[in-house]
Amino acid sequence: MGGVKPDVSHWKLTQDKAISYIQDGTYVFYIEKPGGHRLDVIVATSAYGNCLKTDADREQPDKPLSLPACRQTAAQRPRLT
């Protein structure tokens, strides 16, 4: 999970960390659609454990899965030696 901060820098979290933040109330995440329509990201529990989906998704986390992958910043790229 990742996004863009107001200062235009990028941030990125693991799914487990995002789930933890949502569950303990530290952060609220959302997907912003064209026109400013927001879809809140929630934690769903299945037989396989917790996952992220939006409040508009049904059984499958379709909305988060349809997003493009987060780009890596230079600081996040692995260094080759």
N, C-alpha and C positions, 0 to 999 in steps of 0.2 A: 504494500500500500504506500502511496506517495502522493505528493502534490506540490503546489507552488505557494510559497509564503507571500505576504503582502509586499515584501522587499524584492520579489521576483526570484529569490533563491529557492532551490528545490529541497525537499525533505523526503525521507523514505524510512519506512518501518517494516519489520517482519509482521506477518499475519498474527503470530502469537502475541507480539508486543501490542499491536493494535487492539486485539481482543481484550487483553489485560487492561489497557487504558479505558476502553468502553465499559467494561464490567465494573471497574472501580470508580468510574465517573470522572477520571482525570481529563479526558478529551471527548469531544463529539466529532464524528467524521460524517461527511456527506459527499455526494456526487452532484455537481452542478451541471444541469442540462441547459441547452440554449434557451434564452429568454429568462434566465435566472431561476428556473424551476429546480428546487433542491430535493434530492432523495436521501433521506437519512440512512447511514450505514448502521446496521444492528448485528448483534451476535446471535447466530442460530445454532441450535444443538441438534445433532443427528446421531445415528448409530456409530458414526465414524469420529465423533468429537465435535468441537466448536468450529464454526466457519463464519465468514463475513458475508452479509448480503444486505440488500436495501429493504426498507419497509414496503416497497412496491413489488418485490420479488415474491413468487409463490414458493414452491418447493426448492427449486434450484436457484443458486445465486447468479442469475443471468446478467444483471446490471453490472456488478463488479467484473465479471468475467469478460464482458464485452469491451472493457476499457483497454486502451493501449498500454503496453508495459512501460514502467517508469524508466526514464533515461538515466544512465549513470553519469554522475558528474566526474570530473577529473579526480577529485579526492576519493571517490568510491571505486574507481577502476582498480582492479588488481595490478600490482606491479610485477613485471616479468624480470626475472634475474637470470 
